[in-house]
């Protein structure tokens, strides 16, 4: 998670989307000429295992 980001972006293997919002936002990469994409807002979660074998759930509300 990036604490300076305006919005969290989630995706890839391991994330479970619980809800798609009616909202979306354009994401632009900071350098000129690089890509941009329109991302829907979602509520999602993932589970990770720490070094002691404990499972931790991480949730994101209205992430891209």
Residue, then its C-alpha position, 0 to 999 in steps of 0.5 A: x500500500x502506498x500511503x501517498x497515493x490518492x487511491x489504492x490500485x488492486x489486482x492480480x492473483x489473490x485479490x477477491x473483488x466483493x463489489x464493483x462501484x458505479x464510479x471509475x477514475x482515470x489513472x495516469x502514469x506520471x511521465x509524459x507519453x506513458x499509459x493511462x487507463x480508466x479503472x472501476x472502483x471496487x471493494x476487494x480483499x486478499x489474505x497473506x501469511x506472515x512469517x509466523x504462519x498467521x493469516x492476515x486479511x487486507x481489505x480495500x474500499x473503493x480501490x481502483 
